[in-house]
């Protein structure tokens, strides 16, 4: 009986957070996500953050041209009653195919790649490296790329093979800045994240 009550409480909390999130008027320059039982508010990144993400979007446009897939950014990605907003993602050209039934959001089941560029600060690192790792894996998104200036001089980590039950990616490939990280599968297979996007080491 206790387990049943606990399960119902979790479902009620998720629904409550979902309703609060939908009613929020998020200030300009901020984003609101539902991650691990809480609404997370965070500011958008600075110039370095925006520069890297802009380079990725432009390069992905070229890489994906004619494939039926395209990069996007700053969109609400929904899995169940959870909401995440990746810096960059890859989804079908026709987003209406994967639009959430309530509109205005994209279903995680249609997203092939997500990319996060880590902003300064331990809280930002925790969100991208730990919390969003679990969120994207539990949603079954095939490829998660983390671009991190603060990982020992800078590194790109490509995570693949999501285990939705364990909320973890089974494979992780870390590439230091100055070398080329490659997406190994999916519509963005062969896409290179190298010095043209990240620059060199940031010691």
Helices and strands as residue ranges (DSSP letters): H 2-23, E 30-35, E 38-43, H 47-64, E 69-72, E 77-79, E 82-84, E 88-92, G 95-98, E 106-107, G 108-110, E 111-117, H 122-126, I 127-131, H 132-138, E 143-148, E 155-163, E 168-176, E 181-182, E 192-193, H 195-198
